[in-house]
Amino acid sequence: MIRPATIAPEVRLLLVGRGLRALVDGYVAVLLPAYLLALGFGTWEVGLLSSATLLGSALATLAVGAWGQHFHHRHLLLAAALLMAVTGLSFAGLSAFWPLLLVAFAGTLNPSSGDVSVFLPLEHARLADAAQGDARTTLFARYSLTGALCAAVGSLAAAVPEALAGQGIAPLAALRGMFVVYGGIGFAVWLLYRKLPEPPPHERAQAATALGVSRPIVIRLAALFSVDAFAGGFVANSLLALWLFQRFDLSLAAAGSFFFWAGLLSALSQLAAPHVARRIGLINTMVFTHIPANICLILAAFAPTLPVALGLLLVRSALSQMDVPTRSAFVMAVVTPPERAAAASFTAVPRSLAAALSPTLGGALFAAGWLAAPLVACGALKIAYDVALFIAFRRHRAPSGIRGTHAE
């Protein structure tokens, strides 16, 4: 186990940065559809903008994987933090669709429940060097837990615009103010990451290497992860919030409360993930918690009342994210240390590219009145992914002391 006293100062900076980003991601995912609807856009445009954010993140992550080895992680993280600041301020100041689409594509907005930004592979590569074996799984769980907890707390801030409107502030102005705060947090992350240590002179020329011997397994994992991500895009938090708004006429405050509890359950499940993985293995943890979660999602699509739907979705939240730290640990364990940044990028890119397609489809299905279809599609595809992952890697034994699929 990794104890707080043993965590390097650099790791603490990364965890704080992850928490700050998740804090604003938590409310942006809920407020984004409400903001776009307030600007006069329809459900299809909401889905398209959500797709643009994921597609832009995918291409930026691809660039990190392809050319990031020529720059040290610290410099790339600083650049990403500045981009986050610019994204928030630009979104707050624009109203026309095409400029917003451009900012969504080039910026760092995150409409989903997980981290899909360019920050992810850079931070993962640095964290992977800080621990080995089971301790690495624990560290990734702590990283995921930090993000999930802060995102849950941040989702409560989705009620702020309604509270401000009650004080006489125009609703649209209140929504814009939340994106200004997002930009301010981006600048705070930039200040934080300036404290990351400068690379030694001999590391500045090449901080990492491109994929080599690990390429075959990374390609297999990336293909499978892309199916999971494509499915998840149908119920990205922004679209799930849109579903709740349209199906049950849920208020922003109530939606924020729901996403808080959902995020809290996700955080607790990620905290439990390393303990479960030590007993049954990484792959088993990923698969055997994911399938029941997706069954709950499919059932929620046909729930007759709001309490039943929310109850099923909360059960899903308690199970669906246990694969996040275990997946990250598995990827970092099966590649050589110099390839970790590239592996993180090239497994994240197909996920982001695939996830970028489905929100537009989901928005179109909502616009056509097929409110249950996105949830059913997500659950069915994710179950298919779980089965395929188990078949492909159930006998795989990861190196570096990480158990591949079962307790040994």
Number of C-alpha atoms within 10 A of each C-alpha: 13 14 9 8 7 8 13 10 13 15 17 13 17 20 21 18 25 24 23 21 25 27 25 28 27 32 29 29 28 30 29 25 27 22 22 20 15 13 14 12 15 15 21 19 21 25 30 21 28 33 30 26 27 32 25 24 28 27 18 23 29 24 16 25 27 17 14 22 20 15 16 18 25 19 14 15 21 21 14 21 26 20 18 26 24 21 24 27 20 20 22 22 13 14 14 11 14 11 13 20 19 14 21 26 23 20 26 28 28 26 31 26 25 19 18 24 24 26 25 18 27 24 21 21 22 17 19 23 13 14 17 17 17 19 19 28 30 26 25 24 27 19 24 28 27 23 28 32 24 25 31 30 22 26 31 23 24 30 19 18 23 18 15 15 15 11 9 8 13 13 17 16 14 18 24 21 18 23 26 21 16 28 25 19 22 28 19 18 26 21 15 16 21 15 12 18 10 13 14 9 7 8 12 15 13 12 17 23 20 20 20 14 11 15 16 11 14 21 15 14 20 22 16 20 24 21 21 22 25 24 29 26 33 30 27 27 26 27 29 23 25 28 22 20 17 13 16 12 12 16 15 23 18 15 22 27 19 20 29 25 19 25 28 22 23 29 27 19 24 30 22 15 26 28 15 19 27 19 15 17 24 31 25 24 23 26 22 18 20 22 22 16 23 27 17 22 27 21 17 22 20 15 16 9 11 15 10 14 19 16 16 22 23 23 18 24 25 22 24 26 27 30 26 20 26 28 19 21 27 24 19 28 24 21 24 16 15 17 23 28 30 30 32 26 29 26 25 27 30 26 27 28 22 25 30 28 22 26 33 24 18 32 28 21 19 22 15 11 12 12 21 19 16 27 26 22 19 25 27 16 17 25 20 15 23 24 13 15 19 17 10 14 16 17 12 14 18 20 15 15 13 24 23 24 24 18 14 9
